[in-house]
Amino acid sequence: MAFAAALSLPVNLSSFSAYRSPPGLRDSRKVSVESAAGLSVETDGAASVRGEGKKPDRIINGQDVRRKPGTGMEGLDLFYDDGYGSSSVIDYLDVAKDLVRNDGGPPRWFCPVECGAPIKGAPILLFLPGVDGVGLGLILHHKSLGKVFEVRCMHIPAYDQTPFEGLVKFVEETVRSEHALSPDKPIYLVGDSFGGCLALAIAARNPSIDLILVLANPATSFGNSQLQPVLPFLESLPKELHVTVPYLLSFIMGDPVKLAMANIESGIPPLQTVDELSKSLTSMLPRLSHLADIIPKETLTWKLKLLKSASAYANSRLHAVKADVLVLASGEDKMLPSKDEAERLWRTLPKCTVRYFKDNGHSILLEGGIHLLTIIKGAQMYRRSKRLDYISDYLPPSLTEYRVEFETENGFFRIATSPVMFSTLEDGKIVQGLAGVPNEGPVLLVGYHMLLGFELAPLVDAFMREKNTVIRGMAHPMLFPPIVNEDVLQEFSRFDLMRVFGALPVTPSNFYKLLQAKSYVLLYPGGAREALHKKGEEYKVIWPDQPEFVRMAARFGATIVPFGVVGEDDVTELVLDYEDQKNIPILRDWLKDLNEKVVNLRTDEDGEVANQNFYLPGVLPKIPGRFYYLFGKPIKIAEGMVLKDREAANDVYLQIKSEVEKALAYLLQKREEDPYRSLLQRSIYQATWGTNQVPTFDP
């Protein structure tokens, strides 16, 4: 609900750039008042917030990146700086007292300067704030969202009393105008609590417009709020005691620790984290005294009535919502029953996805560890046209995303398995590293799939660090929305991360477009059958008979690099495979139900690879061994011969399969020569030399 207190706070207008609304949205209204920061806030219809005098400094590396209509960066580089962590709730609180002014309205849009210039073709994102109306609920995300969206934030002055229907009309005019200007682009509505009701109302009234809704703890559940018993008390509270309201609400709107953690760097030593957290909390808590002015006593009753009418309006029209909806639900929301509401919306709305954050509070967008753009990407909700294009709409991982996943979340696994990469040069020499893999695409990496894909994270990591490229992994469609048997309260999962780091559905059209775009493509011909193999099938290559990927690669002159990887037997022991589970009555019924829903990609195949039964292997962990990868000699195909000669294509296919099997055999033999194969030996080496780079056998 971002109601008062620590979560819907004012913004420093000196950090905003001018935004002129499109023709047709303006009227004769114009209000200009002076803010405490010495800036002019000019309202002209849909209005703008602009600074007077000195223009904002927008020169980066000698280039003027001030936004011009219709322009933007061509794309983003791998490890681009998304700016996450550069702002915090403390920054939010510092400017609250400067923005309290009786300007009387009306509502308006502003563009945060720190959003910068987005990539070419970026869709518009309209942020609809909580009932406080300040419009800065995305302050932690301005820089990251500004890379890929045209961001505009709605501001409702503190003393404005526009009824809910008026706010709906205001936003609707902007939505319809933007749709008329760019009918082929989606329009994103990010609604925070009260703003979620507003977004749903707009979607219900405009079912023919391509809208994508992101709702953070939407206030459609306001009628069941945990605060209902105290609302009459808040309304009747004497004006002299109104200053206590922010302190009351601040501790139920969000976890103070998570709010204070927003700009503390992840991965730093524990003692340093505690010290930084202490400083952040010490700075934040005294600033709460400024918040009583955000929702003055005179407007508190009006705001509560506004919430009630917004909730009733949106709920009465849910049946008309046809838009794509992503609900972010907090498990520790002390203001609204957001968990239950997410389940209700998931069952009510036809195209609704939920991401559940069990440890977060009401003001989730201002809490540390929540990366909104990453969540949108992981849920496959980012697109720039009417339909999602897995190639042109893909956004490479940012530096923040890489550090969180591979240094913080996945750091222990990398240290425990200490992966070693080998590749084969043109002359057949095997060297450590990826020097043998071509530096330019299209490159098709074809290999063996470990149990449950254990090999994927180190493989993707190595190519990002050594080749500065993202591998686009061709994966089973069941990993992509709508996901079979996905939990209603689905948390941000490994599937989401796989999509963030390049995975896409294995289809002929996606394969074609990836090669056409000269990408690095990862393909496992054995697919799910190989990744979900049975007991005794470790390192057994289980491939189909059809060599179609060879012919497609030849069409684009792609270089094929076969590879093998060993190490799964040093990590887990498979104790319950598919054959075991189908003999257990309870599991047998679950497996039958699962496999009836999953799309089988091998219906036209014969043999073992066609037996793609899905199940969850029962494994026991071992003391981690080491992962070894070998990329074979690149295979360049004579395009004309393979395209016209099926037999020649089959010969190449068998050659690739043979090279993968040779790589596995080579690694199984050579790893016996590694003096640091065991975790104990590697740990001693790392402790002695203070490095994670541990030697291995000589190739």
N, C-alpha and C positions, 0 to 999 in steps of 0.2 A: 504494500500500500504506500510505501515511502511517504509517510503521512506528515511527520514533523521530524523532530529529533535528528538523529545522526545520519539520516539517509536520503533525504531529499533536500539538499542544501543549495544555497545560492551560488552564483558563479561570478567570477571576476570578468566583467565585460571587456576589460582591456585585452582579453585573450580571444575575442570574437572578431570575425571579419564580417564585412557587409554581405548581405544576401538580398538581392532584389527579386521579388516574386515575379512569376511569369505574367505576361499581359493577360488581363481578364480577371485577375484576383484583386486588383486594386480598387479602392473606392475613394471617396472624398475625405475619409477620416484621416487625420494626421495629428498625432500627439507627440510632443517633444518635452522631455524633462531631463534635468541634470541629475546624474547619479553621484553618489559619494565619491566615486572614482574619477569624477570629472569627465565623464563620457556622455555623449548624447544618445538616447534611445529613441529612434524615430520609427513610428508606426505608420505604414502606408498600406492599407488593406491587409494583406497577409504579412506585410511589414518586414522590417529588418532591424537588426541591432548593430550599430556601427560606432566606431570610435572616431572622434574628431581630431583633426590635426595630423600628427605623425602617422604615416602608414605603417602597418605591421611589417617587420623585417621578414621577408620570405625568400631571401637569396640563399641558396644552398649550393655549395661547390661552384660558385660563380654563375649560377643559373637562376632566373626568376621563375619560381614555381607557383606564383599566385595563380589561382584557379581561373581559367577562361572557359566559357561555355563550350561544351563539345570536345574539350581536349583532355588529355590525361596521359600518364605513362603507358607505354605499350604493354608492359607486364612487370612482374616482380621477379627479382633474383632469389635464388636459394639463399637461405640464412639472412634475408632482409631484416632490418631492424624495425620491429613493430611498435616500439616505444612503450611496451607494457611495463608497468612499474615506475614510470616517470611521474605519475600523479597518485595522489592518495586522498583519503578522507580528510586528512589534515589540511591539504590544499583547499579542499572543499569548504572546510569550516572557516578558514582564514578570511575568506571574502564574504562570508554570510552577512556580516554587519554592514558591509558597503552597499548591499543591494536592497536594503529595506527602504522603500520609498512609496509614498502614496500617489502613484501615477494613475491609478484608477483603471488601467487597462488600455486597450483591449488585448486579447491574446495575440501572439506573434511568433514568427520563426526566427531562429538565428543559426549561423554556421560557425562552429568552433574553429578558430584559426589553426589550432594544432592538428586538425584533421588533414590539412595539406591537400595536395592534388591527387586524386585517385587514378587508378589505371584506366586505360581507354575503354569506353563502353560500360563503365561502372553504373549499376542501378542506383536509384535514390533510396535512402533510408530515412524515414521520419520517426523520430523518437517522441513518444507520448509519455509524459512524466506521471509520477504519482500525484495524489491530490494536492500536495504542496505546490505543484505547478512550476517550480523553479526551472526545471528542464536540464539539469546537469547530472542526471543519474547515470550517464554513460561516461563520466569524466575519466574513469580508469581505462576506458576503451576507445577514446576519441582517436588516438593516433593509429591504432591497429585497424579500426573500422574505416578510418579515413583513407587508408590505402586502397580499399576496394569498393567503397560506397561514396556517393554524394550525401554527406550527413547533414541533416537539418533537425534541430531540436525545438520543441514547442515550449514556449514560456507563457505562463499565466500569472500576471502580477498578483501580489498578495491580497490586494483589496478588490480584485476583479470578481464580479458575481455573475458571470455569464452562465446561464443554466446549461445542463448537460446537453440538451438538444442543440443549443447554440454552439457548443464546442464540437459536437458531431458535424454540424454544418460547416464550421470553420475548417476542420480537417478534411472533410469531404470535398470541399471546393479545391483544395490543393491537390488531393489525390486525383480528382477528375481532370484537372488541368495538366498534371504531369502525365497522366495516361494519354491525353490527347496529343501531347508533345512527343511522347515516346511510346506508342502503342505496343511495340514488340518487347519492351522491357518490363520485368516485374517491378512492383513497388513494395518495399519492405516497411512494415509497421512494427516497431519495437515498443511494446507497451509494458510499462512497469506498474504493477498493481492496479491502481485506478486507470492508468493508461491502457491496461489490458482490456478493460471494459470498453474503452473508447475504440480500440482497434477492432474488437469483435463487432461493435455496432457498425463501423464503417464497412467491414467485410460483409455483414448481413445485408446492408443497403446497396452494395455494389458487387453482386455476385459475378458479373460479367468482366470485371477488371481483374487482372492477374495480380493478386496480392499474396504476400508471404508474411505471416504473422509470427512474431517471436514474443511470447508472453511470459514475463517474469512474475511468478506468484500472482496471477490475475485476481482482482478483487471481486470477481463474479461470485465468490463465496462470502461476501461481506455479511450477509444475513446470518451466517453461522460463525461469525468471528468470535474468538475467545474474549474479545474486549467488549462484547455487547453489554455485560453487566455494569461496566464502568463508564460507558459512554454518557449516560445521564449525569453522572458525577462530573465528567469533563465539561459538559455543556453548562452546568450550573456553578462551576467553580468561580469564586470571586476573582475579579481582575487582579487583585493584589497577589493572589497565589498562582496566577497563570504561569509565572516564571518557573514553577516546578514541573510543568507538563513536559518540557523537553527531557528532563532528567528521568522522568517516569517512562516515557516512550523510547528513549535511546537504548535502554537495556532490554527492551522486548522486541525491538525491530531488527536486531542483528547481534551477532556475537562480537563484543568489543575487541576480542583478540584477533578474530578474522578480519575485522575492519582495519585494525592497526597493522596487520601483516601485509596489506595490499602492496606496499612499495618496498618490502624487505626482500632482498635477493634470495632466491631459492638456492639451496646447495651449499650455503656458507656453514662454517662450523657451528655446532650447537650453542656453545658459549657466546659466540658473536650474535647468533640469532636471538638469544635471550636478552642480550644487551640492547640490540636494535629494537626489539619489541618493547622493552621497558621504556626506552626513549620515546617511541611512538605513542604508547599509551599515556605517558606523562604529558606529552604535547597535546594529545587529542581531548582528554577529559575536561580540562579547564575551559576549552572553547565552547562547550555545550551551553554556556550561559547566553550566547548570542542567538540561540535558536528559538527562543520564545517569540522573537519578532517575525519569524518566517510565516507562522500562522498566528496572527494576532488574536487576542481574545474576541474581538469584534467579528472575526470571520470563522471562528472555530465551529460555531453552530451551522453556518452555511456550508462549510466543507463536509461536515457529517451528513447533511441532507444531500449534498452532491454525490457522495459515495453511495448512499442508499438508492438514489434515482439511477445512477450509472449501473449498479448491479442489476436492478430490476429491468432496466431497458435492455441490457445485453442478454440477460437470461431469457427474456421473452422472444428473442430473435435468433437464438443459437441454431435453430433448425434451418435457417436461411444461409448459414455460413458455408461457403464452398471452397474457401481459400486453404492453402497449405498452412498448417499451424504447428509451431514448435513451442511446447510448454516447458518452462524451467520451473521445477517444483522443489521447494526446500523442505527437508524433514524436520528442521528445528524452527519453523516459522511460529512465533509466539503471537502473531497478530491475526493470521488467517489459517484455516485448515487447508493449507495448500496441497498437502499430500492427497487428501481425499478429493479435493477439487480437480487435481490433475487426472485422477482416475475417472471422474465424472466426465470431464471434457474429452478424454480419450475415447470413451464409449459413445459420446454424443456427436462429436464432430467427425465427418467422414474421412478427412485427411489430417489426422492429428498424430503427432509424435511427441513423446515425453522424454525428458532427461531429468532424472531424479538425483538430487544432491542431499543426501541424508543428514549431513553434518552442518548444513548452512542455514542461515536465518532468513528473515523476511527480505531484507535489502541485499539480495544475493549479488546484484550487479556492482555493489560497492565493496564486496568482500574479497580478500586476497585468495588467489588460487583459481579464480573463475575467469577463464579466457573466453569471452563471448564469441569472437570470430572463430576460434578453434572449435567451439561447440557447434556453431552453424555449419562449418566445413565438415565436421565429423558426422553430422546428421544428414549430409548431402542436401543441404538447403541453400547452397549458394549457386546462383546462376545469373547470367546476364541476358538471357533471351527467354522465349516462351517455354522451351524445353531444356532440361539439363544436358549439357554436352560435356562428357567426362574428360575430354581433351582440352577444348578451348576454355572451359570454365574452371579448370583446375588451378588452384593457387598453391605454389610451393611452400614448404614449411618455413616459418620464420625462425629467427635465432632463438626466440623464447620457446617456441614449440620444440625445437631440437634439444635445447638444454633441459627442459622439463622431462622429456621422454627419455633421452639417451644418457643424460648425466645424472638426473635425479631419480626418476622412476625405474629406469633400466640399467642404472650404473652398476648395481650389485651383480646382475646377471652377466654383464660384460666382463667384470672383474673375475667372476667365478668361472666362466667358460674360456676366458682369455683367447678369443678367436684369432686364428692365423690365416691369412690369405696368401695363396700362391697363384701365379698365372704363367702362361706359356707364351714365349716370344715367337716371332715368325720363324726363327731358325730351330724351334723345338726346345730351346733351353727353358727350364722351369726356374722362376725367380720368385722371391718373396715380394708381396705387394701386387698391385693391379696394373703394372706396366704393360703386360701382355694384352690387356683389353683395349680395343680401339678407343681413341679419344673423341671420336665424332660418330654420331649416329647416322642412320638407324642401326642399332645393335640389338640383337635378339639373344638373351641369355636363356639357355635351355638346360634344365638340370633335374636333379633328384630332390624329391620333397620329403623332408624328415617328418617323423611323427608329430602331428599337430603344428607343423611349420616352425619348429624350434629354431631353425636356421635363419629365419627371415630378418629378425631385428639386427643381428650383426652384419648381415649381407647388405641391407639397406644403409646402415650406418657407414660401412666401409666405402660404398660408392659415393655417398654424400661428402665424406671427408677427403677421399683420395681423388675422386673424379669430378667433384663439384657438380654432381648431377643426381636427379631423383629417378630411381627405378620405378617404372610404372608396372606394377604387378597385376597380371591377369588372374582374377580370382573368381570363385564360384558365385553365381548370382544370389545364393542364399545369404551372403554376407552383406547384402545391400538392401535398403528399404524397398518394399516392406519385408522385414525379416521374419522368417517363420518362427513361431513360438516365442517372439520377443516379449519380455515382461512388460506389463503396463507401466510400471515404475522402473523403466530401464535406466540404469546409471550410465555415465560416460564410460564406454567399454573399450576393450582391445579392438573390436571391430571398428569403432569410431577412429581410433588412432591409425589403423591400417589404411582407412580411406584418406585421412589427413596426409599420410606419408606415401600416397601414390597408388593404392589399390583401386581397381575398377573392374566391372563385370567382364568376364571373358565372352565376348561376342565377336562375330566376324567383322562387324562395322567398327567396333572399338579397336580391334587389332589392325584393321586397314588404316584407320586415321592415325594411330600411334606411329606406325611405320612411315606413313606419309609425312608426319611431323618430325621425323628423324629422331625419335625418342629412344631411350634405353628401355627395352621391354623385357619383363621377366615372365617366363612361361614354364609351367610344369605340365608336360603331356600326361603324366600319371594322375594329376588332379587329386580329387578327394580320395580315390581308391588308394593312392600311394601315401597320402598324408594320414589316412586312417587305416593303415595296414594292420595285419593280424600278427599274432605271435610267430616268431621264426622268419618274418619277412623283412627284418632290418636290412637296409641297403640293397633290397631287391628292386630293380627297375621294372615297374609295371606300366607299360605304355600301350596305347592303341596301335592298330596296324596302319592307320591312314596318315600319310605324310603331308597333309594339307598346309601346315604352317610353313613347310619348306617352300612350297610354291608361292605362298603369299610373301615370304621374305625375299624370294628371288625377284618378285615383281618390282620391289623397291630397292633392289641392290643392297639389302641389309647384310651385315656380317653376323654370322651365327657363332656364338661362343658356348660350347657345351661345358658343363661344370658338375662336379660332385662335391658332397660335403658329408663328413662323418662326425659322430660325437653324441648322437642321441642315446646310444647304449651306455654312455658314460654319465648320463643325466637322469634317466628314468628307466624303470623296468616295467614293461607292459604285463600286467597281471590279469586283466579282464578285457578281452577283445570282443569283437562283434559276435563271434560264435559262442562265447561264454554267456554274453548278455541275453542273447535270444532264447537261451534255455532257462532264464529266470522269468517267471510269469509276469511280475510287475514291470520289469524292464522290457519284456517282449512286446507288451501292449504299447508302451511308450515309443519304442522303436518303430513299430508298425505305423502309429499315428504320425510320427515325424517324417518317415520316408514317403508316406502318401502325399504329404504337403510339399516336399522338396522337389524342385525341378531336376530331373535326371538328364545330364548333358550327353550321356553315352548310349542313348536308345538305339542308335544305328550301328553300334559296335558289337563285336563278338569277343568272346574270351573273358579273361579275368578282369580287365579294365572296365568292362561294362557292368560289373557287379559293384556299383557305387552306393553301397549302403552307408548311411550316415549313422554315427553313434559317438558317444563320448567315451574314449578309452579310459579304462581304470589303470592308473599307473602308481608306482611307488617311487619317490625320489631317491636318488643316490647322491653320494658326495660328488659334486660336479667335476667332470673331467674337462677335456679341452675340445674345442671345435676346430676343425681343419677344413679349409676350402681349397679346391684346385680348379682353376679355369683353364680349359684346354686351349689348344692352338686355334685361333680364329679361322672359321671356314667361310671362304668367299665363293659364291656360287655363280656359275656361268648362266646368266639370266635366260638367254634364249633356249639353252639346252633343257633346263629344268622345267620351264613353263610349257614347253612343247612335248616333253618326253616324261611320261609318268614313271616309267621304269627308272630313269635317271634320278628323278625326285625321290623315289623309294630308296635308291642306293645311298643318296645323301642322308636320308632319314636314318637308315641303318648305321651309317657311319657316325652320326651324331649320338645315337643310342650307345654304340660301342665305345665312343670316347667318354661318355658319362660313366659307363661301367668300369672302364680302365682307370678313370680318376678315382673312383671309390676304392678299387683294389689298391692303387698306389698309396692312397692316404691311410688305409687300414694297415698297410705294411710299414710305411715310414713313421707313423706315429709311435711305433714301438721304439724308435730311436730317439724320441724327444725326451731329454733329461728332465723337462719341466711339465710332463704330461699330467702329473697328479696335482691336486689343489695344494697340498702341503708344501711341495717343492716350489711351486710358484709363489706361495705366500711368503716363504722364507726369502726368496729372491727379491720380492717386492719390498719386504721389510728392510732388507739389507741395503738395497740400492735406491730405495725411495722412488720407484717408478712402476707404472702399470704395464710398461712394454717389456714383456718377458721373452727371451730368446727361445728358439725351437730347433728342430732338426735342420740339417743342411739338405736342400732339395737335390 
